[in-house]
Amino acid sequence: MKSIPVLLLAIGLISACSESAEPPSEGDILLKDYRPVSIYKVPVTDVRKAKFPIIDVHSHPYPGSLEDVELWVRNMDSVNVKRTVILTYTVGARFDSLMSVYGKYPDRFEVWCGWDLTDIENPDFSERVVKELERCHDMGGLGIGELHDKGWGMRSGTMTTRIPLNDPKLQPVLKRAGELGMPVSIHVAEPIWMYQPMDSTNDGMMNAFTWRLDNRDDIVDHAGMIDILEDAVKQNPGTTFIANHFANLSYDLAQLGRLFDTYPNLYADISARYAETSPIPRHTRAFYVTYQDRLLYGTDMGYALSMYRTTFRILETADEHFYARDLFSYHWPLHGFDLPDDVLRKVYHDNAERLFKSIRNK
């Protein structure tokens, strides 16, 4: 990574935040090394267990052994997570292998499959994808994801294409997903900062620089990706879509609200966008209250106890100006949303429970 312009700070703060053995001289702190420590003496709430039972709709097969899976289950018990959706983005033998592992815990895990995106030029591409989707469904796959379309075509795990989510070749697949009652978990675009110039005005440059897209001329931009998502949702009213990470619209939640108002088959998970929404707690809280029936709890950050508890602190408490360096590397502080109990229940559990039951009982 090329150097990011230095961040000039007061010498006392430099000394307090530096992680090096010797304090650097003033003017030598790189933006990527900025580690502020809150000076405010404000309430600190330690939420050990979620206030209500949880269905986590966005996780992945992180464990490398059966012992780790068992540890995950114990951690879920500790923090009140009743069920976790494992987004495998796989098909074939790999999907079957994961099903055999997590299928041992049918009350704790749901296993979702991907799409077979190989050989897209073959005339029978759509038919073949549908056939494998049906096979995975018969094996116990209850949904699809996490699919990706970040501007250069659809991806499912290691399988990539140059066709977007709304490509005609994928419409028979999306239609069949709806008929099977399998929600489509889709990651579109990336946070807006990655598309903006990497200069002194970029609010999220600390993270955006690593994953920058502003220097790419071969991709669909952020606005174009939202248009593609909307078109796919519009074309397939019988299919349920779960837009991951607030559809990467955490910087402009009104856009996501418009989509919710227009398309009843669209939901969004809140996974891995806690740091992006907690800087604007009052606005975000109002959004949760308004769209409390369309938001789903998700993590996408492993299965450590500390990870879960950080999400609870943000959702449940009114804590202000704190950091979670083990999860997020933005420079800004986090703030709790202090969500009402009826909203928490829905986001944590009831929305997913109701949604899954309704589409699977068609």
LOMI-145960 format. One record per residue (C-alpha): x negated, y negated, z. Coordinates in nm, 4 decimals, decimal comma, padded with zeros to 6 digits. Example, Ala and Ser with C-alpha at 12.3 -4.5 7.8 and 13.67 -1.06 7.14 Angstrom:
2
<site x="-01,2300" y="00,4500" z="00,7800"/>
<site x="-01,3670" y="00,1060" z="00,7140"/>
***
This chain:
362
<site x="00,0000" y="00,0000" z="00,0000"/>
<site x="-00,1339" y="-00,3474" z="-00,0848"/>
<site x="-00,1709" y="-00,5925" z="00,2031"/>
<site x="00,1350" y="-00,7902" z="00,2998"/>
<site x="00,0712" y="-01,1597" z="00,3796"/>
<site x="-00,0371" y="-01,2161" z="00,7398"/>
<site x="00,2135" y="-01,3185" z="01,0017"/>
<site x="00,0907" y="-01,6012" z="01,2246"/>
<site x="00,1946" y="-01,5587" z="01,5870"/>
<site x="00,1111" y="-01,7166" z="01,9195"/>
<site x="-00,2020" y="-01,5595" z="02,0635"/>
<site x="-00,0207" y="-01,4352" z="02,3737"/>
<site x="00,2307" y="-01,2388" z="02,1671"/>
<site x="-00,0479" y="-01,0977" z="01,9515"/>
<site x="-00,2181" y="-00,9596" z="02,2625"/>
<site x="00,1047" y="-00,8151" z="02,4011"/>
<site x="00,2134" y="-00,6422" z="02,0809"/>
<site x="-00,1127" y="-00,5169" z="01,9322"/>
<site x="-00,1704" y="-00,1422" z="01,9300"/>
<site x="-00,5415" y="-00,1660" z="01,8480"/>
<site x="-00,8150" y="-00,1100" z="02,1039"/>
<site x="-00,9324" y="-00,4740" z="02,0813"/>
<site x="-00,6920" y="-00,7640" z="02,0326"/>
<site x="-00,7304" y="-00,9012" z="01,6795"/>
<site x="-00,8099" y="-01,2640" z="01,6282"/>
<site x="-00,5289" y="-01,5076" z="01,5551"/>
<site x="-00,4246" y="-01,4856" z="01,1893"/>
<site x="-00,5394" y="-01,1258" z="01,1434"/>
<site x="-00,2086" y="-00,9564" z="01,2274"/>
<site x="-00,0516" y="-00,7938" z="00,9241"/>
<site x="00,3226" y="-00,8056" z="00,8925"/>
<site x="00,3375" y="-00,4241" z="00,8886"/>
<site x="00,1718" y="-00,4188" z="01,2334"/>
<site x="00,4130" y="-00,6610" z="01,4006"/>
<site x="00,5521" y="-00,4978" z="01,7155"/>
<site x="00,7554" y="-00,7494" z="01,9161"/>
<site x="00,8482" y="-00,6710" z="02,2760"/>
<site x="01,1676" y="-00,8189" z="02,4139"/>
<site x="01,1139" y="-01,0786" z="02,6878"/>
<site x="01,4813" y="-01,0992" z="02,7859"/>
<site x="01,5990" y="-00,9747" z="03,1233"/>
<site x="01,9373" y="-00,8421" z="03,0121"/>
<site x="02,1444" y="-00,5331" z="03,1002"/>
<site x="02,0068" y="-00,2009" z="02,9749"/>
<site x="02,2544" y="00,0849" z="02,9388"/>
<site x="02,1314" y="00,4437" z="02,9263"/>
<site x="02,4037" y="00,6416" z="02,7457"/>
<site x="02,3089" y="01,0045" z="02,8004"/>
<site x="02,6195" y="01,1572" z="02,6430"/>
<site x="02,8698" y="01,0314" z="02,3876"/>
<site x="03,1909" y="00,9023" z="02,5393"/>
<site x="03,3994" y="01,1296" z="02,3148"/>
<site x="03,3288" y="01,4526" z="02,1201"/>
<site x="03,1448" y="01,4045" z="01,7919"/>
<site x="03,1428" y="01,5494" z="01,4420"/>
<site x="02,8163" y="01,4470" z="01,2768"/>
<site x="02,8896" y="01,4403" z="00,9029"/>
<site x="02,5351" y="01,3690" z="00,7882"/>
<site x="02,2437" y="01,5888" z="00,8827"/>
<site x="02,0027" y="01,8234" z="00,7061"/>
<site x="01,8360" y="02,1623" z="00,7675"/>
<site x="01,5482" y="02,0168" z="00,9707"/>
<site x="01,4534" y="02,3165" z="01,1903"/>
<site x="01,1724" y="02,5399" z="01,0775"/>
<site x="01,2687" y="02,8401" z="01,2909"/>
<site x="01,5657" y="03,0055" z="01,4569"/>
<site x="01,4302" y="02,8843" z="01,7911"/>
<site x="01,4514" y="02,5268" z="01,6646"/>
<site x="01,8105" y="02,5835" z="01,5519"/>
<site x="01,8935" y="02,7043" z="01,9010"/>
<site x="01,7238" y="02,3952" z="02,0474"/>
<site x="01,9383" y="02,1821" z="01,8177"/>
<site x="02,2529" y="02,3494" z="01,9489"/>
<site x="02,1407" y="02,2854" z="02,3079"/>
<site x="02,0753" y="01,9212" z="02,2242"/>
<site x="02,4208" y="01,8949" z="02,0681"/>
<site x="02,5693" y="02,0365" z="02,3879"/>
<site x="02,3765" y="01,7830" z="02,5947"/>
<site x="02,5054" y="01,4798" z="02,4054"/>
<site x="02,8617" y="01,5963" z="02,3213"/>
<site x="02,8151" y="01,6700" z="01,9491"/>
<site x="03,0658" y="01,9455" z="01,8777"/>
<site x="02,9899" y="02,0076" z="01,5106"/>
<site x="02,7254" y="01,9045" z="01,2579"/>
<site x="02,7476" y="01,9018" z="00,8790"/>
<site x="02,4302" y="02,0379" z="00,7202"/>
<site x="02,3845" y="01,8694" z="00,3820"/>
<site x="02,1615" y="02,1213" z="00,2056"/>
<site x="02,1721" y="01,9795" z="-00,1517"/>
<site x="02,0881" y="02,3350" z="-00,2617"/>
<site x="02,2381" y="02,6126" z="-00,4731"/>
<site x="02,1611" y="02,9766" z="-00,5457"/>
<site x="01,9325" y="03,1780" z="-00,3208"/>
<site x="01,8224" y="02,8762" z="-00,1162"/>
<site x="02,1814" y="02,7905" z="-00,0297"/>
<site x="02,2545" y="03,1540" z="00,0577"/>
<site x="01,9513" y="03,1614" z="00,2873"/>
<site x="02,0613" y="02,8495" z="00,4743"/>
<site x="02,4146" y="02,9831" z="00,4992"/>
<site x="02,2822" y="03,3004" z="00,6605"/>
<site x="02,1013" y="03,0925" z="00,9260"/>
<site x="02,3626" y="02,8315" z="01,0128"/>
<site x="02,6496" y="03,0698" z="00,9498"/>
<site x="02,5544" y="03,2324" z="01,2798"/>
<site x="02,7039" y="02,9257" z="01,4465"/>
<site x="03,0351" y="02,8805" z="01,2616"/>
<site x="03,1840" y="02,6588" z="01,5309"/>
<site x="02,8819" y="02,4290" z="01,5451"/>
<site x="02,7625" y="02,3846" z="01,1860"/>
<site x="02,9198" y="02,3340" z="00,8453"/>
<site x="02,6981" y="02,4116" z="00,5470"/>
<site x="02,7475" y="02,2029" z="00,2327"/>
<site x="02,5943" y="02,2878" z="-00,1037"/>
<site x="02,4483" y="02,0888" z="-00,3916"/>
<site x="02,4940" y="02,0994" z="-00,7663"/>
<site x="02,2926" y="02,2991" z="-01,0183"/>
<site x="02,1613" y="02,0090" z="-01,2268"/>
<site x="01,9208" y="02,2096" z="-01,4409"/>
<site x="01,9387" y="02,2268" z="-01,8204"/>
<site x="02,1833" y="01,9383" z="-01,8623"/>
<site x="02,1570" y="01,9446" z="-02,2436"/>
<site x="02,3054" y="02,2918" z="-02,2612"/>
<site x="02,6645" y="02,2833" z="-02,3953"/>
<site x="02,7838" y="02,4958" z="-02,1039"/>
<site x="02,6277" y="02,2648" z="-01,8402"/>
<site x="02,9544" y="02,1519" z="-01,6799"/>
<site x="03,0993" y="02,5029" z="-01,6802"/>
<site x="02,7852" y="02,6424" z="-01,5194"/>
<site x="02,7800" y="02,3770" z="-01,2452"/>
<site x="03,1452" y="02,4463" z="-01,1669"/>
<site x="03,0842" y="02,8210" z="-01,1571"/>
<site x="02,8018" y="02,7876" z="-00,9051"/>
<site x="03,0084" y="02,5408" z="-00,7026"/>
<site x="03,2891" y="02,7953" z="-00,6820"/>
<site x="03,0430" y="03,0647" z="-00,5778"/>
<site x="02,9030" y="02,8460" z="-00,2994"/>
<site x="03,2565" y="02,7677" z="-00,1868"/>
<site x="03,3362" y="03,1385" z="-00,1694"/>
<site x="03,0200" y="03,1844" z="00,0384"/>
<site x="03,1509" y="02,9346" z="00,2935"/>
<site x="03,0263" y="02,6023" z="00,1581"/>
<site x="03,2801" y="02,3462" z="00,2742"/>
<site x="03,1528" y="02,0377" z="00,0935"/>
<site x="02,8939" y="01,8964" z="-00,1461"/>
<site x="02,5878" y="01,6890" z="-00,0711"/>
<site x="02,3854" y="01,5045" z="-00,0120"/>
<site x="02,3862" y="01,4078" z="-00,3786"/>
<site x="02,1767" y="01,1085" z="-00,4831"/>
<site x="02,2092" y="00,8486" z="-00,7553"/>
<site x="01,9609" y="00,5734" z="-00,6772"/>
<site x="01,9509" y="00,4188" z="-01,0206"/>
<site x="01,7635" y="00,6704" z="-01,2326"/>
<site x="02,0161" y="00,9512" z="-01,2487"/>
<site x="02,1739" y="01,2189" z="-01,0361"/>
<site x="01,9633" y="01,4249" z="-00,7987"/>
<site x="02,0504" y="01,7260" z="-00,5879"/>
<site x="01,7515" y="01,8317" z="-00,3829"/>
<site x="01,4626" y="01,8875" z="-00,6249"/>
<site x="01,6925" y="01,8962" z="-00,9294"/>
<site x="01,6989" y="01,5663" z="-01,1167"/>
<site x="01,8728" y="01,4286" z="-01,4233"/>
<site x="01,9013" y="01,0985" z="-01,6094"/>
<site x="02,2815" y="01,0973" z="-01,6025"/>
<site x="02,4808" y="00,8898" z="-01,3508"/>
<site x="02,7581" y="01,0058" z="-01,1191"/>
<site x="03,0282" y="00,8832" z="-01,3589"/>
<site x="02,8850" y="01,0627" z="-01,6636"/>
<site x="03,1511" y="01,2584" z="-01,8582"/>
<site x="02,9531" y="01,5796" z="-01,8094"/>
<site x="03,0117" y="01,5562" z="-01,4340"/>
<site x="03,3835" y="01,4779" z="-01,4431"/>
<site x="03,4942" y="01,8449" z="-01,4611"/>
<site x="03,2708" y="01,9111" z="-01,1591"/>
<site x="03,4116" y="01,6235" z="-00,9561"/>
<site x="03,7659" y="01,7271" z="-01,0472"/>
<site x="03,7018" y="02,0861" z="-00,9413"/>
<site x="03,5502" y="01,9675" z="-00,6139"/>
<site x="03,8785" y="01,7972" z="-00,5357"/>
<site x="04,0769" y="02,1091" z="-00,6223"/>
<site x="03,8580" y="02,3138" z="-00,3888"/>
<site x="03,8949" y="02,0622" z="-00,1055"/>
<site x="03,5216" y="01,9936" z="-00,1025"/>
<site x="03,4277" y="01,6326" z="-00,0168"/>
<site x="03,1419" y="01,4814" z="-00,2175"/>
<site x="02,8744" y="01,3237" z="00,0029"/>
<site x="02,6917" y="01,0758" z="-00,2206"/>
<site x="02,3978" y="00,8424" z="-00,1616"/>
<site x="02,4048" y="00,5527" z="-00,4058"/>
<site x="02,1468" y="00,2750" z="-00,4366"/>
<site x="01,9159" y="00,1714" z="-00,1508"/>
<site x="01,9187" y="-00,1208" z="00,0951"/>
<site x="01,9350" y="-00,4517" z="-00,0869"/>
<site x="01,5903" y="-00,5680" z="00,0319"/>
<site x="01,4194" y="-00,3084" z="-00,1877"/>
<site x="01,5555" y="-00,4794" z="-00,4986"/>
<site x="01,4562" y="-00,8311" z="-00,3954"/>
<site x="01,1181" y="-00,9976" z="-00,4605"/>
<site x="00,8515" y="-00,8953" z="-00,2112"/>
<site x="00,7821" y="-01,2456" z="-00,0871"/>
<site x="00,8125" y="-01,4532" z="00,2294"/>
<site x="01,1927" y="-01,4763" z="00,1943"/>
<site x="01,2615" y="-01,1008" z="00,1975"/>
<site x="01,4387" y="-01,0306" z="00,5267"/>
<site x="01,3682" y="-00,6568" z="00,5253"/>
<site x="01,0230" y="-00,6522" z="00,3692"/>
<site x="00,8627" y="-00,4483" z="00,6474"/>
<site x="01,0546" y="-00,1434" z="00,5295"/>
<site x="01,1386" y="-00,2579" z="00,1785"/>
<site x="00,7796" y="-00,2910" z="00,0642"/>
<site x="00,7082" y="00,0800" z="00,1026"/>
<site x="01,0131" y="00,1761" z="-00,1030"/>
<site x="01,0247" y="-00,1304" z="-00,3289"/>
<site x="01,2340" y="-00,1216" z="-00,6433"/>
<site x="01,1966" y="-00,4817" z="-00,7532"/>
<site x="00,9078" y="-00,3778" z="-00,9797"/>
<site x="01,1104" y="-00,1116" z="-01,1624"/>
<site x="01,2678" y="-00,1954" z="-01,4987"/>
<site x="01,3846" y="00,1598" z="-01,5704"/>
<site x="01,6628" y="00,1824" z="-01,3124"/>
<site x="02,0162" y="00,0589" z="-01,2610"/>
<site x="02,0189" y="-00,2294" z="-01,0125"/>
<site x="02,2097" y="-00,2397" z="-00,6835"/>
<site x="02,5257" y="-00,3979" z="-00,8253"/>
<site x="02,5262" y="-00,1503" z="-01,1129"/>
<site x="02,5065" y="00,1427" z="-00,8734"/>
<site x="02,8107" y="00,0199" z="-00,6806"/>
<site x="02,9955" y="-00,0099" z="-01,0123"/>
<site x="02,9037" y="00,3513" z="-01,0970"/>
<site x="03,0280" y="00,4717" z="-00,7591"/>
<site x="03,3542" y="00,2820" z="-00,7997"/>
<site x="03,4082" y="00,4210" z="-01,1488"/>
<site x="03,3567" y="00,7806" z="-01,0318"/>
<site x="03,5933" y="00,7327" z="-00,7364"/>
<site x="03,8528" y="00,5710" z="-00,9629"/>
<site x="03,8334" y="00,8480" z="-01,2237"/>
<site x="03,8819" y="01,1208" z="-00,9623"/>
<site x="04,1633" y="01,0216" z="-00,7263"/>
<site x="04,2101" y="01,3827" z="-00,6186"/>
<site x="03,8514" y="01,4110" z="-00,4931"/>
<site x="03,7300" y="01,2781" z="-00,1584"/>
<site x="03,4040" y="01,0826" z="-00,1660"/>
<site x="03,1899" y="01,0030" z="00,1381"/>
<site x="02,9543" y="00,7185" z="00,0559"/>
<site x="02,6445" y="00,7662" z="00,2668"/>
<site x="02,4947" y="00,4819" z="00,4699"/>
<site x="02,7876" y="00,2398" z="00,4234"/>
<site x="02,7274" y="00,2820" z="00,0466"/>
<site x="02,4146" y="00,0734" z="00,1145"/>
<site x="02,6417" y="-00,2287" z="00,1483"/>
<site x="02,5525" y="-00,3047" z="00,5095"/>
<site x="02,4329" y="-00,6486" z="00,3954"/>
<site x="02,7801" y="-00,7281" z="00,2512"/>
<site x="03,0434" y="-00,5190" z="00,4249"/>
<site x="03,3211" y="-00,7106" z="00,2517"/>
<site x="03,2318" y="-00,5277" z="-00,0700"/>
<site x="03,2785" y="-00,1938" z="00,1020"/>
<site x="03,6044" y="-00,3211" z="00,2510"/>
<site x="03,7301" y="-00,4036" z="-00,0978"/>
<site x="03,6528" y="-00,0493" z="-00,2106"/>
<site x="03,8340" y="00,0938" z="00,0923"/>
<site x="04,1347" y="-00,1266" z="00,0201"/>
<site x="04,1452" y="-00,0094" z="-00,3419"/>
<site x="04,0629" y="00,3629" z="-00,3189"/>
<site x="04,2191" y="00,5807" z="-00,0473"/>
<site x="03,9921" y="00,8727" z="-00,1471"/>
<site x="03,6763" y="00,6863" z="-00,0401"/>
<site x="03,5161" y="00,7108" z="00,3047"/>
<site x="03,1727" y="00,6088" z="00,4295"/>
<site x="02,9359" y="00,7524" z="00,6839"/>
<site x="02,7335" y="00,5239" z="00,9115"/>
<site x="02,4201" y="00,7381" z="00,9115"/>
<site x="02,0711" y="00,5855" z="00,9134"/>
<site x="02,2044" y="00,2291" z="00,8917"/>
<site x="02,2230" y="00,1466" z="01,2613"/>
<site x="01,9252" y="-00,0873" z="01,2410"/>
<site x="02,0658" y="-00,2540" z="00,9309"/>
<site x="02,4039" y="-00,3346" z="01,0899"/>
<site x="02,3178" y="-00,4041" z="01,4547"/>
<site x="02,1572" y="-00,7458" z="01,3844"/>
<site x="02,5114" y="-00,8711" z="01,3076"/>
<site x="02,7060" y="-00,7063" z="01,5908"/>
<site x="03,0195" y="-00,9229" z="01,5945"/>
<site x="03,0739" y="-00,9028" z="01,2192"/>
<site x="03,0002" y="-00,5293" z="01,2183"/>
<site x="03,2298" y="-00,4675" z="01,5143"/>
<site x="03,5128" y="-00,6450" z="01,3327"/>
<site x="03,4500" y="-00,4268" z="01,0275"/>
<site x="03,4678" y="-00,1098" z="01,2385"/>
<site x="03,7965" y="-00,2258" z="01,3890"/>
<site x="03,9484" y="-00,3143" z="01,0516"/>
<site x="03,8376" y="00,0063" z="00,8786"/>
<site x="03,8421" y="00,2367" z="01,1780"/>
<site x="04,0176" y="00,5104" z="00,9772"/>
<site x="03,7559" y="00,5237" z="00,7000"/>
<site x="03,4228" y="00,5389" z="00,8833"/>
<site x="03,2531" y="00,8641" z="00,9884"/>
<site x="02,9749" y="00,9164" z="01,2404"/>
<site x="02,6488" y="01,0486" z="01,0963"/>
<site x="02,2823" y="01,0493" z="01,1934"/>
<site x="02,0409" y="01,1612" z="00,9149"/>
<site x="01,7528" y="01,1176" z="01,1611"/>
<site x="01,6724" y="01,4607" z="01,3011"/>
<site x="01,8123" y="01,6115" z="01,6195"/>
<site x="01,6129" y="01,4672" z="01,9085"/>
<site x="01,8062" y="01,3690" z="02,2191"/>
<site x="01,6605" y="01,0181" z="02,2087"/>
<site x="01,7875" y="00,9700" z="01,8537"/>
<site x="02,1460" y="01,0565" z="01,9433"/>
<site x="02,1346" y="00,8381" z="02,2549"/>
<site x="02,0112" y="00,5381" z="02,0597"/>
<site x="02,3122" y="00,5635" z="01,8277"/>
<site x="02,5447" y="00,5852" z="02,1297"/>
<site x="02,3867" y="00,2754" z="02,2821"/>
<site x="02,4473" y="00,0796" z="01,9623"/>
<site x="02,8053" y="00,1986" z="01,9170"/>
<site x="02,9279" y="00,2064" z="02,2769"/>
<site x="02,7537" y="-00,0736" z="02,4679"/>
<site x="02,7249" y="-00,4522" z="02,4631"/>
<site x="02,3465" y="-00,4357" z="02,5179"/>
<site x="02,1516" y="-00,7110" z="02,3423"/>
<site x="01,8084" y="-00,7682" z="02,1938"/>
<site x="01,6444" y="-00,4262" z="02,2242"/>
<site x="01,4182" y="-00,2226" z="01,9978"/>
<site x="01,3973" y="00,1459" z="01,9052"/>
<site x="01,0511" y="00,1814" z="01,7548"/>
<site x="01,0719" y="00,5591" z="01,7444"/>
<site x="01,3538" y="00,5331" z="01,4855"/>
<site x="01,3381" y="00,1946" z="01,3155"/>
<site x="01,0530" y="-00,0259" z="01,1986"/>
<site x="01,2345" y="-00,3492" z="01,1231"/>
<site x="01,1117" y="-00,6615" z="01,3023"/>
<site x="01,4535" y="-00,7687" z="01,4212"/>
<site x="01,6152" y="-00,6665" z="01,7528"/>
<site x="01,9186" y="-00,4408" z="01,7868"/>
<site x="02,2513" y="-00,5266" z="01,9493"/>
<site x="02,5378" y="-00,3066" z="02,0643"/>
<site x="02,8840" y="-00,3174" z="01,9066"/>
<site x="03,0814" y="-00,2355" z="02,2235"/>
<site x="03,3446" y="-00,0579" z="02,0131"/>
<site x="03,6921" y="-00,0059" z="02,1636"/>
<site x="03,7697" y="00,3466" z="02,2801"/>
<site x="04,0345" y="00,4096" z="02,0146"/>
<site x="03,7871" y="00,3132" z="01,7412"/>
<site x="03,5101" y="00,5250" z="01,8917"/>
<site x="03,7327" y="00,8327" z="01,9027"/>
<site x="03,8137" y="00,7976" z="01,5344"/>
<site x="03,4590" y="00,7300" z="01,4157"/>
<site x="03,3049" y="00,9943" z="01,6391"/>
<site x="03,5488" y="01,2742" z="01,5679"/>
<site x="03,9114" y="01,2189" z="01,4720"/>
<site x="03,8592" y="01,0780" z="01,1205"/>
<site x="03,6419" y="01,3696" z="01,0103"/>
<site x="03,8669" y="01,6257" z="01,1768"/>
<site x="04,1779" y="01,4836" z="01,0107"/>
<site x="04,0118" y="01,4386" z="00,6724"/>
<site x="03,8628" y="01,7863" z="00,6527"/>
<site x="04,1820" y="01,9517" z="00,7683"/>
<site x="04,3973" y="01,7643" z="00,5172"/>
<site x="04,1871" y="01,8338" z="00,2079"/>
<site x="04,1161" y="02,1957" z="00,2967"/>
<site x="04,4790" y="02,2823" z="00,3562"/>
<site x="04,6028" y="02,1778" z="00,0132"/>
***
